[in-house]
Amino acid sequence: MATTITNTSSVQALGRRLYSDSERARRDATKWTLVQGLLAPFQFLVFLISLGLVLRYLMTGSGYDAATLSIVIKTGVLLLIMVTGAIWEKVVFGQYLFAPAFFWEDVFSFAVIALHLLYVFALYTASLAPVGLMYLALAAYAAYVINAAQFVWKLRLARLDAEARV
């Protein structure tokens, strides 16, 4: 019984349900939910590998090419998940970005993308030294972790919402 009260309170903390009944039905019916569900853990795996390569370079001075390639791959996966996420948002909420349920996650996603693209720009223009590039990548990765936590929190709220409806 206490779990139900806690779950309902957590969902109500949003100020409204995360999904209306029709939005939930569209979310459950679209292939884009599966795409997002597969890309998110894949992106996290790419992030972990890249983070390890970046830290290795910063600690040892070796492996610059591998670290750089991994950051570029991470950026590509990030852009892919952003595009497919916008499509998912359009299908579920009727707009490509900034649906009320995911407004702040989308806003912060743009900061994450900006930092990743700033890295690519700095790499392409050679405007930062290798160590500077790696620190910029770490800043982008820190922002990514915050953004990922935002989405995990929303996933949890969606589950609590589903439990509260039962």
N, C-alpha and C positions, 0 to 999 in steps of 0.2 A: 504494500500500500504506500509506503513512504517513497518508493521508487517512482510510482505514478505521480505523486505530488511534486517531487523534484523534477521529473521530466516535463510535466506541464508547466512548472514555473520557469524552467530553462527556455522552453519554447516561447512562453509569454514575454520573456525578457527581450525578445526581438521586437516586440511591439505589434507584430502580426505574424501569422503563419508564414513559413518560408515559401510554401507552395499552396496555391488554391487547388481545389480538386481537379480542375481542368489542366492546370499547369503540371500537377503530379502525373496525370494520365499522359500528357504529352511527353514529359520527362521519361516515363517508364516505357513509352512506345518507340521513341526515336533511337536510331542506331548511334547517334552522336553521344548518347550517354555511355554506351559501351566504349566508343572511341576515346572519350575523356577518361573513362575508367582504366583503359589500357595505357594511354599516353602518360598519365600522371605518375604512376609508379616507374615507368620507363624513364621519364625525365628525371625522377629522383635518383635512379640508378646512375644515369649519365652524370648527374651532379656529383654524386659521391665519388665516382671514378675521377672526374675532373678535379674535384677538390683535393683528392689525394695526390694527383699529378702536380697541381699548383703548389701545394704545400711541400712536396718533395723538391720541386725546383727552388722554392724559396729557402729551404733548409740546406740543400746540397749544391745548388747552382747547376745541376745537371737535369736534363730532360725538358729543356725549354720547348723544343718542337712538339713533343707529345702533349705537354700542358697546353700549348697554344692551340693545337688541333682539337683538343678536348673542349676548350672554351668555345671555339667556333662551332663545334658540333652541339654543345649545350645551348648555344644561342639559336641554332637552327631548330632544335627540338622545342625550345621555348616559343619561337615564332609559330611553329606548327600547332602547338597546343593552344596558343592564343587565337589563331584563326579558327580552328575547329571548335574552340570554346565559344567564340562569337557566333558561329553557326548554331551550336547547341542552344545558346541564349536566345537566338532568334526563333528557333523552333519552339522552345519551352515558354518564353515570355513575350514573344512578338517583337523584340528589338535586338539588334546585334550586340549592343553593349549598354552598360549602365542601367540594367533592369534594377528596380528598387531592391530586390532581394540580394543582389550581388554588386551593388553600386560601389562600395568601398573596396571590395576585392578587385574590381575592374580598375578603379583609380590607381590603386597601388601596383597593379599589374603593369600599367604604363610606366611607372617609375622603374620597375624591374627591367622592362624592355629597354627603356632609355639607357640604363646603366650597361646592359649587355651590348646594345648598339654603339654606345660610346666606346666600349672596349674595341669593337670591330673597327670603328673609325680610327681610333688611336693606333691600332695595329696597322691598318692600311696606310695611314699617313706617317707612320713612324714618329708620332708626336710624343710618345712616351718611351722611356728605356724599358727593357724587359722586366725589371723588378717593378717599375711603376705600373706596367700592364698587368702584372700578376696581382698587385694590390687593388687595382681597379676591378679586376675579376673577383677578388674576394669581397669587395663592396657590393658588386652585383649579386654575388652568391648570398651574402647576408640579407639583402633585400628579397631575394628569391625565397629564402627560408621563412621570412616573416610572411610573405604572400602565400606560401604553401600552407603555413599554419592557419591563415585566415580561411582558406578553402577547406582544410580538415575540420576546423571548427564549424563551418557551415554544413559539412557533411554530417557531423555529429548532431547538430540541431535538426537537420532533416530526419535523422533516425529517431530522435526524441519526439519530434512532431508526429511521425508515423506511429510510434508506440502510444502516444497520448490519444490518438484517434481511435485506437482499438478498444 
